[in-house]
Amino acid sequence: MDKMKVVIVTGLSGAGKTHAADWFEDHGYYCVDNMPPSLILNFVELTAMSGNRIDKAAFVVDVRGGEFFHDFSNCIEELENFDGIDFKILFIEASDATLVKRYNETRRNHPLSTGAATAEIIQKERVTLEELRTHADYIIDTTRLKVAGLNAELERIFGSGDSESSFAINIASFGYKYGIPTEADMVFDMRFIPNPYYVPSLKKLTGNNKKVSQYVMKHHISQVFIRHLREMINEMVPYYIKEGKYHLNIAFGCTGGQHRSVATANRMAEIFKEDGYRVNLEHRQLK
């Protein structure tokens, strides 16, 4: 059995740990932010013992943990000696000037201060993290990196070598009468397809039913749409990845969100899984 991959993401506040956590989550890692270090080993042990095993996990740990953060050294030693995991520490940092600038732009308080970040506060944090940094397997300096650049570094270090297999496509069906999903990157109106609602034997069924699905997919225009959408998404995905984006939200709508949108969402979920993407599927109106 392959070992569980465990990554501790730590480093200076404002250096990019949140963006790193987003990358790990997009790549199928179970992510936990700001978990007390003493609980990480408990989590790993419970996961290893359970039948529903988690293959990859990333934990963001930093000075926000306060007193709990001082348990980190013991946690590292225990994780390094745990036989069932592949354990790595990623340390993310940036220059003092860069961190001060970032905090000034976001107007957020530094976790070691009740006010804005200053060079003195950042130096204090550096001292606190100094020993931890020596244990890091990887150190990334984000001073001159944008998000896409950080993602590229993470892909180089932790990637599987196949970025497209880590790309997630989130698919939702919905009814226009209930509103368009605000988080959707792409929305497709399926009301151009003949409506099964007006077929008496199909009216009370949903797109999850085989008969409804066959009815929706038998039309030539449905097949043309499916084919072109598949081609378009497969063409676009490498460019999304190049820009540091590892997921896409696609929504299919029809009048009530019961028939055409559901059948189409199901079919596209099947296709994108065949194409090697991670797929999440949700039917908004079939609760």
PyMOL commands that set and color helices and strands:
alter all, ss='L'
color gray80, all
select helices_A, chain A and resi 17-26+37-49+63-80+96-106+119-134+147-158+163-166+176-178+196-198+210-217+220-242+260-274
alter helices_A, ss='H'
color red, helices_A
select strands_A, chain A and resi 4-11+30-33+56-60+85-93+138-141+168-175+186-189+247-254+278-283
alter strands_A, ss='S'
color yellow, strands_A
deselect
rebuild
show_as cartoon
